Amino acid sequence: MRLLAEVDLGRDMLELGPGPGAATEVLRARVGRLTALELDAGAARKLEARFAGGNVTVLVGDCANPDLPNESFDSIGSFTMLHHLPTPELQRTVLVEAFRVLKPGGVFLGSDSIASNELHQFHADDTYNPVGPSWLLIQLLTIGFRPVSLTVADELTFAAYKPRLDARRQDQA
Ligand SMILES: C[S@@+](CC[C@H](N)C(=O)[O-])C[C@H]1O[C@@H](n2cnc3c(N)ncnc32)[C@H](O)[C@@H]1O
């Protein structure tokens, strides 16, 4: 993904909702340590087996309520995961939690699909709550991310930075 090539992911990365691990495979080569947080225990077990012995740690948990310390990751990735959250409130909570666990200066980046009739039909039997680009931009900005870049093409991609502390103090002055 072009977005990934343009961003410094740092040493410690958190991936939200890794599923079968397509993005995990790419991300683990770009960072020193990758923590993958997956809600589905069965999927997490498979992922753990797939990446055993490497730099990937798989945790079972909810990215809307992660049991992770403040400011502990250099980067956070969310790839085709946000639309699995059943409500906009929970989606916003995930963004708020990402801001909390990200180190100042760190980047939260990801992608999601653009809403379409085909995708609604594809997800007929599971949660499909597509994220609108303008909604996502407003949420990221109001939570405090700066700068934020967002691209709408075949899919929606975004990169949102948590300001360093000195930049936040200057904003408030
Ligand atoms: C479409 S898959 C993600 C695919 C993967 N990111 C990739 O790049 O191939 C979405 C994943 O998000 C997980 N998920 C959904 N809600 C979640 C939550 N609240 N916390 C953590 N993972 C969640 C689902 O169990 C599923 O494995």
The ligand as a MOL file (V3000), in Angstrom:
LIG
                    3D

  0  0  0     0  0            999 V3000
M  V30 BEGIN CTAB
M  V30 COUNTS 27 29 0 0 0
M  V30 BEGIN ATOM
M  V30 1 C -11.9040 -7.5960 7.5970 0
M  V30 2 S -11.0320 -8.2010 8.9740 0 CHG=1
M  V30 3 C -9.5250 -7.3350 8.9230 0
M  V30 4 C -8.6070 -7.7420 7.8620 0
M  V30 5 C -7.1630 -7.4080 8.1380 0
M  V30 6 N -6.9600 -6.1620 8.8440 0
M  V30 7 C -6.3630 -7.4350 6.8710 0
M  V30 8 O -5.7010 -6.4480 6.5640 0
M  V30 9 O -6.3970 -8.4440 6.1820 0 CHG=-1
M  V30 10 C -11.7040 -7.3730 10.4090 0
M  V30 11 C -11.1970 -7.9720 11.7000 0
M  V30 12 O -11.4960 -7.0670 12.7530 0
M  V30 13 C -11.8410 -7.8370 13.8970 0
M  V30 14 N -12.6060 -6.9860 14.8140 0
M  V30 15 C -13.8910 -6.5570 14.7100 0
M  V30 16 N -14.2360 -5.8000 15.7570 0
M  V30 17 C -13.1300 -5.7230 16.5470 0
M  V30 18 C -12.8580 -5.0970 17.7950 0
M  V30 19 N -13.7950 -4.3860 18.4250 0
M  V30 20 N -11.6240 -5.2400 18.3300 0
M  V30 21 C -10.6570 -5.9600 17.7030 0
M  V30 22 N -10.8630 -6.5990 16.5210 0
M  V30 23 C -12.0820 -6.4810 15.9540 0
M  V30 24 C -12.6750 -8.9650 13.3120 0
M  V30 25 O -12.7500 -10.0660 14.2190 0
M  V30 26 C -11.8810 -9.3020 12.0500 0
M  V30 27 O -10.9080 -10.2660 12.2930 0
M  V30 END ATOM
M  V30 BEGIN BOND
M  V30 1 1 1 2
M  V30 2 1 2 3
M  V30 3 1 2 10
M  V30 4 1 3 4
M  V30 5 1 4 5
M  V30 6 1 5 6
M  V30 7 1 5 7
M  V30 8 2 7 8
M  V30 9 1 7 9
M  V30 10 1 10 11
M  V30 11 1 11 12
M  V30 12 1 11 26
M  V30 13 1 12 13
M  V30 14 1 13 14
M  V30 15 1 13 24
M  V30 16 1 14 15
M  V30 17 1 14 23
M  V30 18 2 15 16
M  V30 19 1 16 17
M  V30 20 1 17 18
M  V30 21 2 17 23
M  V30 22 1 18 19
M  V30 23 2 18 20
M  V30 24 1 20 21
M  V30 25 2 21 22
M  V30 26 1 22 23
M  V30 27 1 24 25
M  V30 28 1 24 26
M  V30 29 1 26 27
M  V30 END BOND
M  V30 END CTAB
M  END
